[in-house]
Each structure stands twice: as structure tokens, then as C-alpha cells.
Amino acid sequence: MNNNEIFKKLRVALQLRDDQIVSILELVNFRISKGEIGNLFRQEDHPKYVECGDQILRNFLNGLVIHLRGTKENPKNAKEVLQSNSKQILAKEKEEKATKPFTKDIKKNNFKPKTTVKPKFTSKKETPKVTVVEKVNYKNGKKKQEDK
């Protein structure tokens, strides 16, 4: 198990987003961009995959301790921090759902065809054209015996 897999499992278990990971790393004065974090979580065969070094994982774990427990001067309860993170995620998901347009709300009665269909026969005097298939006499089956 390499550092990338450990980092991925921690991210999933703690339900952390990339911006939260950036803020956790900034608690220990380690700066990294969202794009670089995204490259750490890619598949190994991806061209932009980056190996997670010991320094990044170490700083993330130290920042995570500060994020969850707080400092000596300002201690925190880890359970409350995790619950607030999950509440923020739910609130963000609700907000995203509210802003998405619904495609099922389109009224079916507003459908108007682009072209109008003209009837094939406009008057009773015109007769339909006889197709070639109707002119052909098929002689299938047994031959009829003629009178002798």
C-alpha cells in the first residue's frame, strides 16, 4: 500500500473535499493547489498521475490532527468537527440540486412540428397510383389442370 492509497482512503473515510484538504495543509504552512491534489488521486496509468511523497502525507496528517483536535490553546472535539463537515456536504449538495434545471418539467403540449404534412390526396377525383407489386401475378403452388 503506497502513500496515494492511504491518502485516498483517508479522504473517503473523512469525507473531505479538495478545498478542505488544501485548508488542512495550510494549517501546517504547507501550500499545495487543488490541481496538484487532484493529480495525487488519479489512477496510476493516467499521464498526469503524481506519486504522493512522504512529505505531503506527513504534513496532511499533522494538519489533520490540528483540524480535528485543535491546538492546546483552542481545543476542539473531533466528533463535532466531523459532524459539521458532513452537514456542510449535505447543504452543498442540496444547493447544487436546487440550482440544476429540471428537464422533466418541459410541457408536452408545447410541441409544434417544424413542417406541416400535406395530405396525399387532395380531392376525390384523383386516384392513387398502382404500385408495380400489385400488377404482378404470382403463380405459386400447383398448376391447374386444363380441360381436355
C-alpha positions, 0 to 999 in steps of 0.5 A, a space after each residue: 500500500 503506497 502513500 496515494 492509497 492511504 491518502 485516498 482512503 483517508 479522504 473517503 473515510 473523512 469525507 473531505 473535499 479538495 478545498 478542505 484538504 488544501 485548508 488542512 495543509 495550510 494549517 501546517 504552512 504547507 501550500 499545495 493547489 487543488 490541481 496538484 491534489 487532484 493529480 495525487 488521486 488519479 489512477 496510476 496509468 493516467 499521464 498526469 498521475 503524481 506519486 504522493 511523497 512522504 512529505 505531503 502525507 506527513 504534513 496532511 496528517 499533522 494538519 489533520 490532527 490540528 483540524 480535528 483536535 485543535 491546538 492546546 490553546 483552542 481545543 476542539 472535539 473531533 466528533 463535532 468537527 466531523 459532524 459539521 463537515 458532513 452537514 456542510 456536504 449535505 447543504 452543498 449538495 442540496 444547493 447544487 440540486 436546487 440550482 440544476 434545471 429540471 428537464 422533466 418539467 418541459 410541457 408536452 403540449 408545447 410541441 409544434 412540428 417544424 413542417 406541416 404534412 400535406 395530405 396525399 390526396 387532395 380531392 376525390 377525383 384523383 386516384 392513387 397510383 398502382 404500385 408495380 407489386 400489385 400488377 404482378 401475378 404470382 403463380 405459386 403452388 400447383 398448376 391447374 389442370 386444363 380441360 381436355 
